[in-house]
Amino acid sequence: MPREKPREMRWDPTQYLKFADHRLQPALDLLARVPLQAPARVVDLGCGAGNVTRLLAERWPEAEVTGVDGSAEMLARAAEEAPAIGWMQADIGAWQPETPPDLLYSNAALHWLEGHEALFPRLFDLLAPGGVLAVQMPRNFAEPSHQAIAATIAEGPWRERLQPLWRPEPVQGPEVYYRLLAPAAARLEIWESIYWQVLEGENPVAEYTKGSWLRSFLAALPPEEALAFEADYRARVAAAYPKQADGRTLFPFRRLFLLATRG
């Protein structure tokens, strides 16, 4: 069974949403290509703070829309913003719908889960006939923003504790997901995009990753060590992403998309 991020990790919606516009654009690009006119049941799997779930409800106002996430903190923020939407706290790797959804949408969530070889076919099988599995996942793990985490782990006193948490390839290449889904899908689209994000502020790439991937490692350390780990990481990533002449920072970020339609 796929497992989620470490149990001790608590999400900080405010930190995550610091770069809400940059995080939102891939979700909008995926949503724009969903080939459904009037789905009756829509599920946002790994909905986080619900900003994308609200867009799903706006696009299909007649649909029953549900946001599912494992984080109570994120769901509390989501419910404040949109109390009319159904919100469910659940392990997104083990979640089962009561009724098959017409759209199972997941933006920047499934990379937290292991076992994609079993996970993706299982999610596809949950769909109603003619339903669509729409997924976006970051695939930036070979870049300095994420490799600096690996280096900080390897060269610090926390190595033995943090090394088991490190996953070098949480998301596979497009050909893997093609192999997993193509035999059963009536239609399958897979593509990648690199977003050249222009970030403001001091060491913004470190602030960006602190809202997501870096957070799980900080959460696994006691406070003093977490501060030391973060300081080490911030120094590495600042050197890897220097400011441009105008004072802003370019942060290229690769993302993988797929749309799989059930026959």
C-alpha positions in Angstrom: 0.0 0.0 0.0 1.4 3.4 -0.9 2.2 5.6 2.2 1.9 9.3 2.6 4.5 11.8 3.9 5.8 11.2 7.4 3.1 11.3 10.1 4.9 13.9 12.2 4.7 16.4 9.3 2.2 19.2 9.8 1.4 21.4 6.9 1.5 25.2 7.1 -1.0 26.6 4.7 0.4 30.1 5.0 3.9 29.0 4.0 2.6 26.8 1.2 0.4 29.6 -0.2 3.3 32.2 -0.3 3.8 31.2 -3.9 0.1 30.4 -4.6 0.1 32.0 -8.1 3.1 29.9 -9.3 1.7 26.8 -7.8 -1.7 27.5 -9.3 -0.7 27.9 -12.9 0.0 24.2 -13.6 -3.4 23.3 -12.0 -5.1 25.7 -14.4 -3.3 24.3 -17.4 -4.4 20.8 -16.4 -8.0 21.9 -15.7 -8.2 23.6 -19.1 -7.5 20.3 -20.9 -10.0 18.1 -19.0 -12.3 16.8 -21.8 -15.5 16.6 -19.8 -18.6 18.8 -20.3 -20.9 18.0 -17.3 -19.4 15.5 -14.8 -21.8 14.6 -12.1 -19.1 13.7 -9.5 -15.8 15.5 -9.2 -13.1 14.6 -6.7 -10.0 16.7 -5.9 -7.5 14.2 -4.5 -4.9 15.9 -2.3 -6.8 19.1 -2.4 -4.7 21.0 0.2 -6.1 24.4 1.0 -8.8 24.0 -1.6 -7.9 26.8 -4.0 -8.1 24.4 -7.0 -11.2 22.6 -5.6 -13.0 25.9 -5.7 -12.1 26.3 -9.4 -13.5 22.8 -10.1 -16.7 23.8 -8.4 -16.9 27.0 -10.4 -16.4 25.2 -13.7 -19.0 22.5 -13.0 -21.5 24.2 -10.6 -24.0 21.4 -11.0 -21.5 18.7 -10.0 -21.0 17.1 -6.6 -17.5 18.3 -5.8 -15.4 16.8 -3.0 -11.9 17.7 -1.8 -9.9 14.9 -0.1 -6.7 15.5 1.8 -4.7 14.0 4.7 -3.9 17.4 6.4 -6.4 18.7 9.0 -4.6 22.1 8.8 -5.1 22.4 5.0 -8.7 21.2 5.2 -9.5 23.7 7.9 -8.3 26.5 5.6 -10.3 25.0 2.7 -13.5 24.9 4.7 -13.2 28.5 5.8 -13.0 29.6 2.2 -15.6 27.3 0.8 -17.9 25.8 3.4 -20.4 24.6 0.7 -17.9 22.2 -0.8 -17.6 18.7 0.7 -14.3 18.2 2.5 -13.0 14.8 3.6 -9.9 14.0 5.6 -8.4 10.7 4.4 -5.2 9.0 3.5 -5.1 9.8 -0.2 -3.2 6.6 -1.0 -6.0 4.4 0.5 -9.1 6.5 -0.3 -12.1 4.8 -1.8 -15.1 6.7 -3.2 -18.6 5.6 -2.2 -19.7 6.3 -5.9 -17.3 6.2 -8.8 -16.3 9.8 -9.8 -16.5 11.1 -13.3 -13.4 13.2 -12.7 -10.6 12.3 -10.4 -8.3 15.3 -10.4 -5.0 15.5 -8.5 -2.7 18.5 -8.6 0.8 18.3 -7.0 -0.2 15.5 -4.5 0.6 12.0 -5.8 4.3 12.5 -5.8 4.0 12.2 -2.0 3.0 8.6 -2.3 5.1 5.6 -3.1 4.1 2.6 -5.2 3.0 4.3 -8.4 3.1 1.0 -10.2 0.0 -0.1 -8.2 -1.4 3.4 -7.3 -2.1 4.7 -10.8 -4.0 1.7 -12.2 -6.0 1.5 -8.9 -7.0 5.2 -9.2 -7.9 4.7 -12.9 -10.1 1.7 -11.9 -12.1 3.9 -9.5 -13.5 6.0 -12.3 -17.0 5.7 -13.7 -17.3 4.7 -17.3 -16.1 7.6 -19.5 -14.4 9.2 -16.4 -11.1 11.0 -16.5 -8.0 10.7 -14.3 -6.3 14.1 -14.4 -2.9 14.4 -12.7 -0.1 16.9 -12.4 3.0 16.1 -10.4 6.3 18.0 -10.0 9.3 16.3 -11.6 12.0 18.7 -10.5 13.9 16.3 -8.2 17.1 16.2 -10.1 17.5 20.0 -10.0 19.5 22.0 -7.4 16.4 23.0 -5.4 15.9 19.4 -4.5 19.5 17.9 -4.8 20.6 20.5 -2.2 18.3 18.7 0.2 20.1 15.4 -0.5 23.5 17.1 0.0 22.4 18.7 3.3 21.2 15.3 4.5 24.4 13.5 3.5 26.8 15.9 5.0 25.2 16.6 8.3 24.9 14.9 11.8 21.3 14.0 10.9 22.2 11.7 8.1 21.2 8.4 9.6 17.8 9.8 10.7 16.9 11.6 7.5 18.4 9.3 4.8 15.5 6.8 5.0 13.1 9.6 4.2 14.9 10.6 1.0 13.3 9.4 -2.2 15.5 10.3 -5.3 12.8 9.7 -7.9 9.3 10.2 -6.5 8.0 10.7 -10.0 9.0 8.5 -12.9 9.4 9.5 -16.6 6.4 9.8 -18.9 7.0 6.4 -20.5 6.4 4.7 -17.1 2.9 6.2 -16.7 2.2 5.4 -20.4 3.0 1.8 -19.7 0.8 1.7 -16.6 -2.3 3.4 -18.1 -2.3 2.9 -21.9 -3.5 -0.7 -21.9 -6.8 0.2 -20.2 -7.4 3.8 -21.3 -9.6 4.8 -24.2 -7.6 7.9 -24.5 -4.3 8.9 -22.9 -2.4 12.2 -23.0 0.9 12.7 -21.3 3.1 15.8 -21.4 5.7 17.8 -19.5 6.2 21.6 -19.1 9.0 23.6 -17.6 7.7 26.7 -15.8 10.3 29.5 -15.7 9.1 31.0 -12.4 10.2 34.5 -11.6 10.4 34.8 -7.8 10.7 37.9 -5.6 12.3 38.2 -2.2 15.4 37.0 -0.4 16.4 33.4 -1.2 12.9 32.7 -2.6 13.7 29.2 -3.9 14.3 28.1 -0.3 11.1 29.7 0.7 9.3 27.9 -2.1 10.6 24.4 -1.1 10.0 25.1 2.6 6.3 25.1 1.8 6.4 21.6 0.4 9.3 19.1 -0.1 11.7 20.6 2.4 9.1 20.6 5.1 9.0 16.9 5.6 12.7 16.8 6.5 12.5 19.8 8.8 9.5 18.2 10.6 11.6 15.0 11.3 14.2 17.0 13.4 14.0 18.7 16.8 13.7 22.5 16.5 17.4 23.4 17.0 18.6 20.8 14.5 15.8 21.8 12.1 17.1 25.4 12.2 20.6 24.2 11.5 19.5 22.0 8.6 17.5 24.8 7.1 20.4 27.3 7.3 22.7 24.8 5.6 20.1 24.2 2.8 19.4 27.9 2.3 23.1 28.6 1.8 23.4 25.9 -0.9 20.2 26.9 -2.7 21.1 30.6 -2.7 24.3 29.8 -4.5 22.5 27.6 -7.0 19.9 30.3 -7.8 21.5 33.7 -7.8 19.5 36.9 -8.2 19.2 38.3 -11.7 20.3 41.9 -12.5 16.8 43.1 -11.6 16.9 41.6 -8.2 14.5 38.7 -9.0 15.3 35.0 -9.1 14.6 32.5 -11.9 13.4 29.1 -10.8 12.7 26.7 -13.6 10.4 23.9 -12.5 9.5 20.8 -14.5 6.0 19.3 -14.1 4.4 16.1 -15.6 0.8 16.0 -16.7 -1.5 13.2 -17.7 -5.1 12.8 -18.7 -6.4 9.2 -18.9 -10.0 8.5 -20.0 -11.8 5.3 -19.1 -13.8 3.6 -21.9 
